Amino acid sequence: MYEERQEEQQTEQRTERRKKRLRVRLIPIWLRLIIVIVLMVMSTALGAMIGYGVLGDGKPLDALKPSTWQHIIDIVKKDTKSK
């Protein structure tokens, strides 16, 4: 009888612990997704600036200009047409 009572108390304690574990998120999931997307865009832009400025010997801010990307697209299209 003592063992049954002890098991019953243990199960009650487990259910109480489960109730206490209710977790409130500090940062909601939707906000986490937005933060991850923003960080990915920023790291891509930073990588393009470093690659264009350091490896390409250009001005880093020129990597963000649409005219630079249009020039790159024109070079790629030109090479694919000749083949």
Biopython code that builds the backbone (N, CA, C, O; Angstrom):
import numpy as np
from Bio.PDB.StructureBuilder import StructureBuilder

atoms = [
    (1, "MET", "N", (0.816, -1.180, 0.000)),
    (1, "MET", "CA", (0.000, 0.000, 0.000)),
    (1, "MET", "C", (0.874, 1.264, 0.000)),
    (1, "MET", "O", (0.566, 2.254, -0.663)),
    (2, "TYR", "N", (1.933, 1.199, 0.737)),
    (2, "TYR", "CA", (2.862, 2.335, 0.785)),
    (2, "TYR", "C", (3.466, 2.591, -0.589)),
    (2, "TYR", "O", (3.637, 3.740, -0.997)),
    (3, "GLU", "N", (3.789, 1.511, -1.302)),
    (3, "GLU", "CA", (4.390, 1.643, -2.636)),
    (3, "GLU", "C", (3.403, 2.253, -3.619)),
    (3, "GLU", "O", (3.784, 3.066, -4.461)),
    (4, "GLU", "N", (2.152, 1.867, -3.517)),
    (4, "GLU", "CA", (1.137, 2.429, -4.403)),
    (4, "GLU", "C", (0.988, 3.929, -4.167)),
    (4, "GLU", "O", (0.874, 4.706, -5.114)),
    (5, "ARG", "N", (0.991, 4.316, -2.938)),
    (5, "ARG", "CA", (0.869, 5.738, -2.593)),
    (5, "ARG", "C", (2.074, 6.528, -3.093)),
    (5, "ARG", "O", (1.946, 7.663, -3.551)),
    (6, "GLN", "N", (3.237, 5.909, -2.997)),
    (6, "GLN", "CA", (4.456, 6.560, -3.464)),
    (6, "GLN", "C", (4.427, 6.737, -4.980)),
    (6, "GLN", "O", (4.821, 7.785, -5.491)),
    (7, "GLU", "N", (3.966, 5.721, -5.694)),
    (7, "GLU", "CA", (3.868, 5.820, -7.156)),
    (7, "GLU", "C", (2.862, 6.887, -7.553)),
    (7, "GLU", "O", (3.071, 7.628, -8.514)),
    (8, "GLU", "N", (1.783, 6.957, -6.813)),
    (8, "GLU", "CA", (0.755, 7.949, -7.094)),
    (8, "GLU", "C", (1.302, 9.363, -6.895)),
    (8, "GLU", "O", (1.011, 10.259, -7.688)),
    (9, "GLN", "N", (2.075, 9.561, -5.862)),
    (9, "GLN", "CA", (2.679, 10.869, -5.613)),
    (9, "GLN", "C", (3.668, 11.236, -6.710)),
    (9, "GLN", "O", (3.759, 12.397, -7.108)),
    (10, "GLN", "N", (4.403, 10.250, -7.194)),
    (10, "GLN", "CA", (5.374, 10.513, -8.264)),
    (10, "GLN", "C", (4.667, 10.928, -9.541)),
    (10, "GLN", "O", (5.112, 11.849, -10.226)),
    (11, "THR", "N", (3.567, 10.257, -9.870)),
    (11, "THR", "CA", (2.833, 10.633, -11.086)),
    (11, "THR", "C", (2.234, 12.019, -10.942)),
    (11, "THR", "O", (2.193, 12.776, -11.911)),
    (12, "GLU", "N", (1.767, 12.365, -9.741)),
    (12, "GLU", "CA", (1.239, 13.711, -9.515)),
    (12, "GLU", "C", (2.336, 14.756, -9.671)),
    (12, "GLU", "O", (2.106, 15.826, -10.236)),
    (13, "GLN", "N", (3.513, 14.448, -9.176)),
    (13, "GLN", "CA", (4.630, 15.379, -9.304)),
    (13, "GLN", "C", (5.011, 15.570, -10.764)),
    (13, "GLN", "O", (5.344, 16.681, -11.177)),
    (14, "ARG", "N", (4.966, 14.511, -11.541)),
    (14, "ARG", "CA", (5.292, 14.612, -12.972)),
    (14, "ARG", "C", (4.299, 15.502, -13.699)),
    (14, "ARG", "O", (4.686, 16.343, -14.511)),
    (15, "THR", "N", (3.016, 15.317, -13.404)),
    (15, "THR", "CA", (2.013, 16.151, -14.069)),
    (15, "THR", "C", (2.153, 17.611, -13.653)),
    (15, "THR", "O", (1.938, 18.511, -14.465)),
    (16, "GLU", "N", (2.512, 17.852, -12.389)),
    (16, "GLU", "CA", (2.723, 19.231, -11.945)),
    (16, "GLU", "C", (3.918, 19.852, -12.654)),
    (16, "GLU", "O", (3.880, 21.027, -13.019)),
    (17, "ARG", "N", (4.976, 19.076, -12.852)),
    (17, "ARG", "CA", (6.156, 19.578, -13.566)),
    (17, "ARG", "C", (5.813, 19.913, -15.006)),
    (17, "ARG", "O", (6.275, 20.919, -15.545)),
    (18, "ARG", "N", (5.010, 19.076, -15.623)),
    (18, "ARG", "CA", (4.619, 19.341, -17.017)),
    (18, "ARG", "C", (3.816, 20.621, -17.111)),
    (18, "ARG", "O", (3.974, 21.389, -18.060)),
    (19, "LYS", "N", (2.968, 20.852, -16.148)),
    (19, "LYS", "CA", (2.179, 22.082, -16.147)),
    (19, "LYS", "C", (3.077, 23.299, -15.949)),
    (19, "LYS", "O", (2.833, 24.350, -16.541)),
    (20, "LYS", "N", (4.087, 23.171, -15.142)),
    (20, "LYS", "CA", (4.993, 24.282, -14.874)),
    (20, "LYS", "C", (5.898, 24.572, -16.060)),
    (20, "LYS", "O", (6.420, 25.681, -16.166)),
    (21, "ARG", "N", (6.098, 23.624, -16.943)),
    (21, "ARG", "CA", (7.017, 23.793, -18.070)),
    (21, "ARG", "C", (6.440, 24.637, -19.193)),
    (21, "ARG", "O", (7.115, 24.842, -20.202)),
    (22, "LEU", "N", (5.246, 25.123, -19.059)),
    (22, "LEU", "CA", (4.655, 25.935, -20.105)),
    (22, "LEU", "C", (5.609, 27.066, -20.445)),
    (22, "LEU", "O", (5.919, 27.906, -19.601)),
    (23, "ARG", "N", (6.065, 27.080, -21.672)),
    (23, "ARG", "CA", (7.124, 27.988, -22.072)),
    (23, "ARG", "C", (6.545, 29.180, -22.831)),
    (23, "ARG", "O", (5.800, 29.017, -23.797)),
    (24, "VAL", "N", (6.888, 30.327, -22.394)),
    (24, "VAL", "CA", (6.497, 31.546, -23.087)),
    (24, "VAL", "C", (7.718, 32.023, -23.858)),
    (24, "VAL", "O", (8.775, 32.269, -23.276)),
    (25, "ARG", "N", (7.566, 32.151, -25.154)),
    (25, "ARG", "CA", (8.695, 32.560, -25.987)),
    (25, "ARG", "C", (8.918, 34.069, -25.874)),
    (25, "ARG", "O", (7.978, 34.861, -25.929)),
    (26, "LEU", "N", (10.186, 34.441, -25.714)),
    (26, "LEU", "CA", (10.509, 35.862, -25.660)),
    (26, "LEU", "C", (10.418, 36.489, -27.038)),
    (26, "LEU", "O", (9.967, 37.625, -27.190)),
    (27, "ILE", "N", (10.853, 35.735, -28.046)),
    (27, "ILE", "CA", (10.784, 36.207, -29.424)),
    (27, "ILE", "C", (9.882, 35.236, -30.192)),
    (27, "ILE", "O", (10.209, 34.055, -30.306)),
    (28, "PRO", "N", (8.757, 35.715, -30.718)),
    (28, "PRO", "CA", (7.842, 34.817, -31.441)),
    (28, "PRO", "C", (8.511, 34.220, -32.683)),
    (28, "PRO", "O", (9.477, 34.770, -33.212)),
    (29, "ILE", "N", (7.987, 33.105, -33.123)),
    (29, "ILE", "CA", (8.581, 32.404, -34.262)),
    (29, "ILE", "C", (8.546, 33.267, -35.517)),
    (29, "ILE", "O", (9.524, 33.298, -36.263)),
    (30, "TRP", "N", (7.443, 33.968, -35.767)),
    (30, "TRP", "CA", (7.358, 34.788, -36.973)),
    (30, "TRP", "C", (8.415, 35.888, -36.960)),
    (30, "TRP", "O", (8.952, 36.244, -38.010)),
    (31, "LEU", "N", (8.720, 36.431, -35.772)),
    (31, "LEU", "CA", (9.751, 37.462, -35.682)),
    (31, "LEU", "C", (11.135, 36.863, -35.894)),
    (31, "LEU", "O", (12.011, 37.501, -36.478)),
    (32, "ARG", "N", (11.330, 35.632, -35.418)),
    (32, "ARG", "CA", (12.603, 34.944, -35.651)),
    (32, "ARG", "C", (12.841, 34.749, -37.142)),
    (32, "ARG", "O", (13.956, 34.946, -37.625)),
    (33, "LEU", "N", (11.797, 34.363, -37.872)),
    (33, "LEU", "CA", (11.942, 34.178, -39.320)),
    (33, "LEU", "C", (12.314, 35.487, -40.011)),
    (33, "LEU", "O", (13.178, 35.503, -40.888)),
    (34, "ILE", "N", (11.676, 36.564, -39.624)),
    (34, "ILE", "CA", (11.988, 37.871, -40.220)),
    (34, "ILE", "C", (13.431, 38.259, -39.907)),
    (34, "ILE", "O", (14.144, 38.762, -40.776)),
    (35, "ILE", "N", (13.855, 38.027, -38.675)),
    (35, "ILE", "CA", (15.233, 38.359, -38.290)),
    (35, "ILE", "C", (16.228, 37.549, -39.114)),
    (35, "ILE", "O", (17.238, 38.087, -39.565)),
    (36, "VAL", "N", (15.954, 36.263, -39.313)),
    (36, "VAL", "CA", (16.856, 35.414, -40.100)),
    (36, "VAL", "C", (16.917, 35.888, -41.547)),
    (36, "VAL", "O", (17.997, 35.930, -42.137)),
    (37, "ILE", "N", (15.785, 36.242, -42.120)),
    (37, "ILE", "CA", (15.763, 36.717, -43.517)),
    (37, "ILE", "C", (16.540, 38.026, -43.642)),
    (37, "ILE", "O", (17.307, 38.201, -44.589)),
    (38, "VAL", "N", (16.350, 38.939, -42.701)),
    (38, "VAL", "CA", (17.076, 40.221, -42.737)),
    (38, "VAL", "C", (18.576, 39.988, -42.605)),
    (38, "VAL", "O", (19.369, 40.608, -43.314)),
    (39, "LEU", "N", (18.963, 39.097, -41.701)),
    (39, "LEU", "CA", (20.390, 38.803, -41.543)),
    (39, "LEU", "C", (20.978, 38.167, -42.795)),
    (39, "LEU", "O", (22.129, 38.437, -43.137)),
    (40, "MET", "N", (20.215, 37.331, -43.481)),
    (40, "MET", "CA", (20.705, 36.717, -44.719)),
    (40, "MET", "C", (20.902, 37.765, -45.811)),
    (40, "MET", "O", (21.892, 37.726, -46.542)),
    (41, "VAL", "N", (19.964, 38.697, -45.922)),
    (41, "VAL", "CA", (20.088, 39.762, -46.931)),
    (41, "VAL", "C", (21.288, 40.645, -46.613)),
    (41, "VAL", "O", (22.050, 41.015, -47.506)),
    (42, "MET", "N", (21.451, 40.980, -45.334)),
    (42, "MET", "CA", (22.588, 41.826, -44.944)),
    (42, "MET", "C", (23.924, 41.124, -45.187)),
    (42, "MET", "O", (24.884, 41.753, -45.634)),
    (43, "SER", "N", (23.988, 39.828, -44.895)),
    (43, "SER", "CA", (25.254, 39.121, -45.110)),
    (43, "SER", "C", (25.548, 38.959, -46.596)),
    (43, "SER", "O", (26.709, 38.982, -47.004)),
    (44, "THR", "N", (24.509, 38.797, -47.404)),
    (44, "THR", "CA", (24.723, 38.719, -48.850)),
    (44, "THR", "C", (25.245, 40.046, -49.394)),
    (44, "THR", "O", (26.181, 40.071, -50.192)),
    (45, "ALA", "N", (24.637, 41.142, -48.961)),
    (45, "ALA", "CA", (25.087, 42.459, -49.411)),
    (45, "ALA", "C", (26.507, 42.743, -48.929)),
    (45, "ALA", "O", (27.327, 43.273, -49.679)),
    (46, "LEU", "N", (26.792, 42.395, -47.693)),
    (46, "LEU", "CA", (28.140, 42.606, -47.166)),
    (46, "LEU", "C", (29.164, 41.753, -47.906)),
    (46, "LEU", "O", (30.270, 42.212, -48.191)),
    (47, "GLY", "N", (28.799, 40.525, -48.214)),
    (47, "GLY", "CA", (29.702, 39.655, -48.970)),
    (47, "GLY", "C", (29.966, 40.185, -50.372)),
    (47, "GLY", "O", (31.092, 40.117, -50.865)),
    (48, "ALA", "N", (28.924, 40.715, -51.016)),
    (48, "ALA", "CA", (29.106, 41.303, -52.345)),
    (48, "ALA", "C", (30.006, 42.532, -52.282)),
    (48, "ALA", "O", (30.847, 42.744, -53.156)),
    (49, "MET", "N", (29.822, 43.334, -51.243)),
    (49, "MET", "CA", (30.652, 44.529, -51.095)),
    (49, "MET", "C", (32.109, 44.162, -50.839)),
    (49, "MET", "O", (33.013, 44.774, -51.407)),
    (50, "ILE", "N", (32.335, 43.177, -49.993)),
    (50, "ILE", "CA", (33.715, 42.759, -49.717)),
    (50, "ILE", "C", (34.334, 42.137, -50.962)),
    (50, "ILE", "O", (35.482, 42.426, -51.298)),
    (51, "GLY", "N", (33.584, 41.294, -51.639)),
    (51, "GLY", "CA", (34.109, 40.657, -52.845)),
    (51, "GLY", "C", (34.414, 41.656, -53.951)),
    (51, "GLY", "O", (35.439, 41.552, -54.624)),
    (52, "TYR", "N", (33.527, 42.616, -54.137)),
    (52, "TYR", "CA", (33.725, 43.604, -55.188)),
    (52, "TYR", "C", (34.808, 44.608, -54.813)),
    (52, "TYR", "O", (35.589, 45.038, -55.662)),
    (53, "GLY", "N", (34.846, 44.978, -53.534)),
    (53, "GLY", "CA", (35.805, 46.005, -53.105)),
    (53, "GLY", "C", (37.206, 45.464, -52.893)),
    (53, "GLY", "O", (38.181, 46.111, -53.275)),
    (54, "VAL", "N", (37.324, 44.298, -52.295)),
    (54, "VAL", "CA", (38.644, 43.765, -51.963)),
    (54, "VAL", "C", (39.197, 42.925, -53.109)),
    (54, "VAL", "O", (40.315, 43.152, -53.571)),
    (55, "LEU", "N", (38.421, 41.968, -53.557)),
    (55, "LEU", "CA", (38.909, 41.077, -54.613)),
    (55, "LEU", "C", (38.868, 41.731, -55.996)),
    (55, "LEU", "O", (39.732, 41.481, -56.836)),
    (56, "GLY", "N", (37.858, 42.567, -56.220)),
    (56, "GLY", "CA", (37.703, 43.174, -57.532)),
    (56, "GLY", "C", (38.342, 44.538, -57.678)),
    (56, "GLY", "O", (38.275, 45.130, -58.755)),
    (57, "ASP", "N", (38.954, 45.048, -56.641)),
    (57, "ASP", "CA", (39.608, 46.356, -56.649)),
    (57, "ASP", "C", (38.675, 47.489, -57.078)),
    (57, "ASP", "O", (39.112, 48.439, -57.727)),
    (58, "GLY", "N", (37.410, 47.395, -56.725)),
    (58, "GLY", "CA", (36.454, 48.465, -57.001)),
    (58, "GLY", "C", (36.027, 49.113, -55.701)),
    (58, "GLY", "O", (36.501, 48.750, -54.625)),
    (59, "LYS", "N", (35.135, 50.065, -55.811)),
    (59, "LYS", "CA", (34.592, 50.688, -54.606)),
    (59, "LYS", "C", (33.521, 49.752, -54.036)),
    (59, "LYS", "O", (32.660, 49.282, -54.779)),
    (60, "PRO", "N", (33.562, 49.481, -52.749)),
    (60, "PRO", "CA", (32.601, 48.535, -52.167)),
    (60, "PRO", "C", (31.137, 48.922, -52.372)),
    (60, "PRO", "O", (30.300, 48.040, -52.566)),
    (61, "LEU", "N", (30.808, 50.194, -52.335)),
    (61, "LEU", "CA", (29.413, 50.606, -52.513)),
    (61, "LEU", "C", (28.935, 50.440, -53.947)),
    (61, "LEU", "O", (27.729, 50.405, -54.194)),
    (62, "ASP", "N", (29.865, 50.338, -54.903)),
    (62, "ASP", "CA", (29.470, 50.108, -56.291)),
    (62, "ASP", "C", (28.830, 48.730, -56.472)),
    (62, "ASP", "O", (28.108, 48.509, -57.443)),
    (63, "ALA", "N", (29.085, 47.820, -55.560)),
    (63, "ALA", "CA", (28.508, 46.482, -55.649)),
    (63, "ALA", "C", (27.000, 46.511, -55.445)),
    (63, "ALA", "O", (26.313, 45.567, -55.835)),
    (64, "LEU", "N", (26.477, 47.556, -54.853)),
    (64, "LEU", "CA", (25.043, 47.651, -54.597)),
    (64, "LEU", "C", (24.287, 48.409, -55.688)),
    (64, "LEU", "O", (23.059, 48.477, -55.658)),
    (65, "LYS", "N", (25.000, 48.969, -56.632)),
    (65, "LYS", "CA", (24.354, 49.741, -57.697)),
    (65, "LYS", "C", (23.765, 48.811, -58.757)),
    (65, "LYS", "O", (24.401, 47.831, -59.145)),
    (66, "PRO", "N", (22.564, 49.111, -59.222)),
    (66, "PRO", "CA", (21.943, 48.276, -60.268)),
    (66, "PRO", "C", (22.746, 48.269, -61.573)),
    (66, "PRO", "O", (22.723, 47.280, -62.305)),
    (67, "SER", "N", (23.450, 49.357, -61.867)),
    (67, "SER", "CA", (24.224, 49.406, -63.115)),
    (67, "SER", "C", (25.357, 48.382, -63.102)),
    (67, "SER", "O", (25.700, 47.823, -64.144)),
    (68, "THR", "N", (25.932, 48.137, -61.943)),
    (68, "THR", "CA", (26.989, 47.135, -61.826)),
    (68, "THR", "C", (26.440, 45.754, -62.123)),
    (68, "THR", "O", (27.060, 44.975, -62.846)),
    (69, "TRP", "N", (25.279, 45.450, -61.566)),
    (69, "TRP", "CA", (24.673, 44.130, -61.784)),
    (69, "TRP", "C", (24.213, 43.973, -63.234)),
    (69, "TRP", "O", (24.287, 42.881, -63.798)),
    (70, "GLN", "N", (23.741, 45.062, -63.830)),
    (70, "GLN", "CA", (23.349, 44.990, -65.242)),
    (70, "GLN", "C", (24.564, 44.698, -66.114)),
    (70, "GLN", "O", (24.469, 43.937, -67.077)),
    (71, "HIS", "N", (25.691, 45.291, -65.784)),
    (71, "HIS", "CA", (26.924, 45.032, -66.523)),
    (71, "HIS", "C", (27.340, 43.564, -66.381)),
    (71, "HIS", "O", (27.767, 42.940, -67.353)),
    (72, "ILE", "N", (27.217, 43.022, -65.185)),
    (72, "ILE", "CA", (27.554, 41.607, -64.969)),
    (72, "ILE", "C", (26.611, 40.709, -65.762)),
    (72, "ILE", "O", (27.053, 39.731, -66.365)),
    (73, "ILE", "N", (25.323, 41.027, -65.767)),
    (73, "ILE", "CA", (24.349, 40.233, -66.524)),
    (73, "ILE", "C", (24.649, 40.308, -68.014)),
    (73, "ILE", "O", (24.557, 39.303, -68.718)),
    (74, "ASP", "N", (25.008, 41.491, -68.495)),
    (74, "ASP", "CA", (25.358, 41.641, -69.919)),
    (74, "ASP", "C", (26.570, 40.785, -70.281)),
    (74, "ASP", "O", (26.589, 40.175, -71.350)),
    (75, "ILE", "N", (27.573, 40.729, -69.421)),
    (75, "ILE", "CA", (28.752, 39.910, -69.681)),
    (75, "ILE", "C", (28.380, 38.430, -69.725)),
    (75, "ILE", "O", (28.861, 37.696, -70.589)),
    (76, "VAL", "N", (27.534, 37.990, -68.807)),
    (76, "VAL", "CA", (27.133, 36.574, -68.781)),
    (76, "VAL", "C", (26.302, 36.235, -70.021)),
    (76, "VAL", "O", (26.509, 35.182, -70.624)),
    (77, "LYS", "N", (25.379, 37.096, -70.408)),
    (77, "LYS", "CA", (24.553, 36.836, -71.578)),
    (77, "LYS", "C", (25.382, 36.831, -72.855)),
    (77, "LYS", "O", (25.126, 36.041, -73.763)),
    (78, "LYS", "N", (26.362, 37.702, -72.923)),
    (78, "LYS", "CA", (27.213, 37.768, -74.099)),
    (78, "LYS", "C", (27.973, 36.455, -74.278)),
    (78, "LYS", "O", (28.096, 35.956, -75.396)),
    (79, "ASP", "N", (28.484, 35.894, -73.175)),
    (79, "ASP", "CA", (29.224, 34.655, -73.241)),
    (79, "ASP", "C", (28.334, 33.467, -73.601)),
    (79, "ASP", "O", (28.803, 32.531, -74.248)),
    (80, "THR", "N", (27.100, 33.479, -73.210)),
    (80, "THR", "CA", (26.214, 32.344, -73.514)),
    (80, "THR", "C", (25.725, 32.398, -74.961)),
    (80, "THR", "O", (25.429, 31.350, -75.535)),
    (81, "LYS", "N", (25.629, 33.575, -75.567)),
    (81, "LYS", "CA", (25.180, 33.677, -76.952)),
    (81, "LYS", "C", (26.231, 33.192, -77.940)),
    (81, "LYS", "O", (25.893, 32.662, -78.999)),
    (82, "SER", "N", (27.483, 33.367, -77.604)),
    (82, "SER", "CA", (28.551, 32.985, -78.540)),
    (82, "SER", "C", (28.745, 31.479, -78.607)),
    (82, "SER", "O", (29.361, 30.988, -79.553)),
    (83, "LYS", "N", (28.253, 30.749, -77.660)),
    (83, "LYS", "CA", (28.446, 29.296, -77.634)),
    (83, "LYS", "C", (27.427, 28.608, -78.425)),
    (83, "LYS", "O", (27.439, 27.381, -78.513)),
]
sb = StructureBuilder()
sb.init_structure("model")
sb.init_model(0)
sb.init_chain("A")
sb.init_seg("    ")
for serial, (resi, resn, name, xyz) in enumerate(atoms, 1):
    if name == "N":
        sb.init_residue(resn, " ", resi, " ")
    sb.init_atom(name, np.array(xyz, "f"), 0.0, 1.0, " ", f" {name:<3s}", serial, name[0])
structure = sb.get_structure()
